[in-house]
Amino acid sequence: MKTVKVLVVDDSAFMRQTIKAMIEEDPKLEVVATARDGKDALEKLFRFKPDVVTLDIILPGDKDGLSVLHDIMELLPTPTIMVSGASYENANYVIEAISSGAFDFIFKPSGKPSDVERIEHELQVKIKQAAVSRIRMGDPSRIIDKKREVNVSSKPLTRVPFSGSSIVLIGTSTGGPKALQSVVPCLNSKLPAPVLIVQHMPPRFTKSLADRLDRLSSLKVSEAKDGEVLQQGHCYVAPGGRHMRIEENGYAQYKVSLSDSAPVNGVRPSVDVTLESLEELQGCSFVISILTGMGKDGAKGILDLCTSGKKVHAIAESEETCTVFGMPKAAIETGKVNEIQPLHNMAEAICSQFGLQGDE
């Protein structure tokens, strides 16, 4: 792999130097320039033409990180990793940024040695992945531009408690927030099944993601709560930092069980953990969709669920539309995937398992 050229954008001189040092600990990565604000960032973007940009969410002057990101994607599309603090406000900015074309995000290092080491490794890995990724430009809501923004109050106020038949599960990681906006809003509003969504993401960020998907979708979308009973036509996003299992509640219904147990495949929530819990459910079949993402989370769960005798229909996103063709590739290699579909066909492929078309 050739040396990856990186532009670091941050208003803090200390943070620019810290991020630069973290990146250049890897000999295959080189910081070719740093920038202190939006104007400086765009000037150096054109001068140095980096392979990857790291971009602070909060910048001084007329252009914040989101404005700079929009300019990058419009003027000289370049894989961009957002750098964020861990506040609730920043979570909304990050979801907006990823939805607008950012490759991924990292937290700013706190200064603790263990924290710096962890973030350094994560940053290096994501820069390398970003350098070879496909850039998906534009707002994914354009893909669903025939849909209107759905007011929450206009959605059905009552749902039918789910007592068996089928469960839909969507698993994803890098590139997932944007991909989910191309799938979830296009699911048919009459879908007679609950939808479980496992997106690799830290705490706080999944709530912002769920709220955004809810605004775009005719189905109700919310961050899953421990103990709540599954309802058909409702999408449940696994909370960041917690595994989501599904259990029978003793009334021929199924409930969410959240856990703080150790990460699996290096992540929490894990698709494999949720899939493992489905093996214990009686009277259910499953439609599983694996979207873009690094790693192999979900592959073992699909294999085990299929070999347990359960009825499973598995769909993987095709390489041509993946930001990172890791999780779908691993799922396909199990030999248990029934369909390989580009992202724009995924909602239709899921709905067709219920004799429905995608929502319009």
N, C-alpha and C positions, 0 to 999 in steps of 0.2 A: 504493500500500500504506500502510495506517495505521501509526502508530508502534507498534512491538512493545514491550510492557512485560516487563521481565526481573527476576527475583529471583535474586540471587547469594548462594550459601551456601558459606562456607569458614571454617574455624576461625582462619585467619591474617588479621589485619587488613591486612597488607601485600598478601597475595594477593587479598583482597576488593577493595582499591583498584585493584590492577593489572588484574584482570579487568573491573572496572567501567569503567576508563579505556579498555581495549581495545574493549569493547562500544560505548561512547558516541562512539568515533571515527566511527561510522556514524550520521548524523543521523536515520535511520529507527528506531534502537534506543534505548531508554531504560531505565536501571536504576532501578526504582521503589523498591527496598529491598535491603538486604543483611542476612544473618543469620550468626551465629557458631557455632550448633550446631543440633541437630535440633529441640529445643523452640522455639527462636527461629524456625527456618525454617517450621514448621507454623503458628505464630501469625501470621507475616507472609504466608504463603500465603493464609490466609483473609481477612486484612485488606486486602491489595492485589490479590488475584486476578490474578496476572501471566499473560501469554500463554505464557511459557517460564521454566523454572527451570534455572540451572546449579548443580550439586550436587557438592561434594567427596566422594570415596569415603570418606576417613578423617575422622571427626568425633569430638569428645570427648563424654563422657557416656554415657548409656544407649543412645542411638540413633546408630549409624553411618550412613553414606550409604545403604546398602542398606535399612536399617530405615526411614529417612525416605522413600526412594523407594516402598517398599511402602505406607506411609501416604498418600503423595500419590496414588498410583494408586487406592487404596481410597476415600479421603475426598473428594478434589477433583482428579480426573484432569487433569494438566497436562503438556504435553511437557517432558521433562527431559533435559538433557545432562549426563552425568557428567564430572567433572574429575578426572584421574588422574595420578599419577606413572607412570614407565615401567618399574616393576619387575615381575618375574614374579608376585609375590604380587598386585599390583594387577591384572594381566591376568585372573586368575581372578575377582576382584571385578567387573571391568568386564563380562566375559561373563555373569556372574550378573545384573548390573544390566540389561543389554540384554535378556536373556531374561525379565526381570521387568517389562519395559515401558519402560525408558529409550529415548529416541529415538536417541541416539548418545553419543559421548564425545570429549573432547579431552585432550591432554597439558597439564600445567601448563607455563608458559613457564620456560625455564631462566635467562633474564636476558640471553642473547646477543641483540644487536639483530636479526640475521637471523631468529633463532628466534621472537622476539616478533612480528615483522612477519608471519611465516608463520602462526603460531597465531592472531594477531588476525584475519587474513582468514578462516581456516578457521572460527573461532568465529562471526564475523558471518554467514557463509554458512549455517552449521548452525542458528543461531538463527532466521534467516528461514525456512529450510525447516521447522524444527520448528513454527514458528508456524502454518503452513498444512497441517501433516501431519494424518493421521488417527491418533489414539491407539489403539493395540491393547492393551487392558488384560488383565491376568491372565497366569498362567504358561502358555506354549504347550504344556507337557507335559500340560495338561488336555485339549487337543485329542486327544491320543493316550493318554488315561487307560486305554484297554483294554490298552495294552502294559505289560509289566513292565520294570523296570530289568534289562538283560541283563548278566550277569557276563561279563567278557571271556573268562574261562576256559571258559565254556559255548559259545562260538562255535566254529565249525569251525576246527581247527588248520591244515588244509591248504586251499589254494585252487588252482583250475585256472589256470595261466598263460594269459593272454589272447593269442590268436593270430589275431584278426580276427573280424569280424561287426559288432558295434555298440559304440559308446562313448557313455556318457551324460555330459553336461556341464551343471552348474548354475552360473550366474553371478549374483552379487548384490552389493549394497553397503549403503547405509543401511537399517536394519531387517532386514538379512540374517540375523544370528545367530538372531534369534527366528523368522524365517520358515523357516530351515533346520531348526529343531527341529519344525516342523510337517510337513516333507517327508521328510527323510532317515530318521527312525525308522519312517515308514510305507511305505518302499520294501520290496518283497517280498524276503524272505531268499533266494529262489531266483533273483534277478536274474542273468541270464547275461552280465553286462557289468561292466566297471569304471566307476566314477562319479568324474568329476573335479569338484571344487568350487573355484570361484574367488570368494573373498570379499575385498572391498577392506578391508584391515586391516594395521596395522604389524607388525613383527617381535614375536615372543613371544606375541601375542594369538591367532594362528591355532592354536598348539599347544593352548592352553586350550580353544578352540572345538572342535577335533578331539576332544580328550579327552571333552568334555561330550557331543558327538554320539555318540561311541563307547559311552558308558554307556547312552544311551537307545535304541540301535539294535541290531537283530539282524545287520545288515551290519557288517563291520569298518570303522572310520573312523580314519584317522591323518593326521598332517601328512606331506606328500609328501617323500621323500628323493631326492636327486640320484642317478640311475642305477638306481633300483629298477624291477623289471619289473612291469608292470600285471598284476593278477589279477582275474578276474571275481568279482563280489560283494564288492569292496573299494572303499571311498570314499577318495579322495586329496584332502586340502585343500592348496591352494597356500600355501606359507609366506609370511607377511607380509614385504613388502619384496623379494620375488623373483618373477620371471616363471616360469611353468611351461609348458614345451613338452613335446610327446610325439614321440618318434622311434622308428624301427624299430631293433632291436638286432642285426640280422643273423641271427637265429635264428627268423624268422617271428613274433617277439614284439615288444612295444612297451615302451619305458622312459621314465621321467621324466627330463627335462633341465631343471635350474634355472639361471636366469640373473640377473645383476645389471645387465643393460643398462638403458638410460634408461626412465623411466616412459612409458607410452603412455596417452593420454587423461588425463594427470595422475595416473595411479595405477600401482602396482606391488605386487601382481600385477595383470595386465590380462586380462580375458576375451578381448579381441581377439587378444592375443598367443597364448594357448592355442588359440583357434580357427584362427588362421593356421597353426599347426603341424600341425593335423589335415588340412589340404589335401594334405600330402605323404604321408599314410598310404594304403597300398593295401589293398583288400579290406575296407574298413570303411564302415559307415553310422553316422549320428549322431543322437542324440536330445538336443536342446538345450532347457534350461529357463532362462528369464530371469526372475528374481524382483525384488522391490522394490529401488530404489536411485536415487541421484542420477546425473545425467549420461547418457551414451549408450554406454558401454562395452558391447561385445558386438554392437551393431547392424552395424557394418562387417564383423565376423567372420562373422556369419550370412549377410550378403549375398554376401561373397566365397566362402564355402564352398558356398553354393547355386549360384552362377554357375560354379563350378569343375567342376560336373557330379557332385558327390558327392550321395548320397542323404541328405537331411536332413529331420528332423521337428522343427520348432521350436515351442515352447510358451511363451507369455508370461503372466505373472501379470496378472489383470484389475485395473483401477483401483480397484474397490470394496474390495479387500483389501490393496492396496499401502500401506506407510507413505509412500513417495515414488514416484510413478508417472513416473519418469524413464527408467531403463533399459528397462523393458518397453514404454513408449510409443515409444521410439526404435526398438526391435526391430520393433514392429508397423508402424511407418511405412516399413520396408524393403519391405513387401509379401510377405515370405517366411515369415511366421509362420503355421503351420498351425492352431493352437488358441490361444484366449485363455481361461484358466481361473482361477477364484478359488483362493486358496492352499490351501484345504482339499480341493480336487480335484487338486492338482498331482501328488502321488505316484501316484494312480490313473491319471492321464493318461500319466505316464512308463511305468508298468508295463504299461499296455495295449498299448504298442508291442512288447511281448515276449509278448503273449498271457497276461499275468498280471494278477491283481488286486493292489491295495495290501495290504500286510501287516496282519494283525490281531493 
